[in-house]
Amino acid sequence: MMTATAKPVWLDIGPITQIEPGMAATLPVEGGEEIAVFHTMGGEFYALVNKCPHKQGPLSQGIVHGDSVSCPLHNWRISLKSGKALGDDEGCTPTIPLKVDAGRIYLLREAVVPGKAPPLASALAA
């Protein structure tokens, strides 16, 4: 847990060019949940735990449309902004704080694997 004086630690996971618009890449996390990083056609980036809240389908393999992704197993639509299931479906996938700076993608370390170091594999897996 971060204290009031602790600065957030952002992990550099690579250049934005490694994920084509409309696509996703996965980031294995030692001792934690796999992360899916999405690049929308509008140029936005989002990160979610790579599991649909319904049957844990791999969201990274779904179709990205707008600011949501369709799970490849049962077509549940998940908001990339909130992680919430859309429409009549109910459930939520954890989101991971992400920022883009100088053409690089950063994830908030604490949100990826709280209390562990180093939490990330060296590179995104396509």
Buried (B, 14 or more C-beta within 10 A) or exposed (E): EEEEEEEEBBBEBBEBEBBEEEBBBBBBBEEBBBBBBBBBEEEBBBBBBBBBBBEEBBBBBBBBEEBBBBBBBEEBBBBBEBBBBEEEBEEEBEBBBBEBEEEBBBBBBBBBBEEEEEBBBEEBEE
